[in-house]
């Protein structure tokens, strides 16, 4: 059986889809056994089976076929044993991770019969919330519309200084305008922008 499994692993590593399907089919009884044991940590049966399939496929593609099966070293080189260990480890890892998460949520939601806030790491940071992203996008559009209402010199200098982070010295050399005049133009442009955006 080990030789045929090694052959299937070799074929799978060379891109034979049928070999992967054969290996998954061979380990289906084992997968069902683990799914029954760890089913409570998944939202559906398909999700649990997918975890096992993923573990087997990962193991197939990381298996070193250059090592020969050695009776003394059967724990590391045996294909069947490695695939079994991969499935077991995947379920153990996933169940432990979900147990820790559930303990954290349970502890923070119902503590001494009082509902408390969710853990700080359950919610997305404020800058990643959909509302914040939408407001940021709207504000950006308003700023660009207001920038387009400025005269060309003001717009060019404000964009160069605030968006491209160019210094007053660099801008004055680039556009051939005195440094003090660059500051005045940018200051006037910002005042106009403030009025347009209020």
Buried (B, 14 or more C-beta within 10 A) or exposed (E): EEEEBBBBBBBBBEEEEEBBEBBBEBBEEBBBEBBEEBEEBBEEEEEBBEBBBEBBBEBBEEBEEEEEEEEEEEEEBBBBEBBBBBBBEBBEEBBEEBEEBEEBEEEBBEEEEEEEEEEEEEEEEEEEEEEEEEEEEEEEEEBEEBBEEBEEBBBBBBBBBBEEEBEBEBBBEEBEBEBEBBBEBBEBBBEBBEEBEE
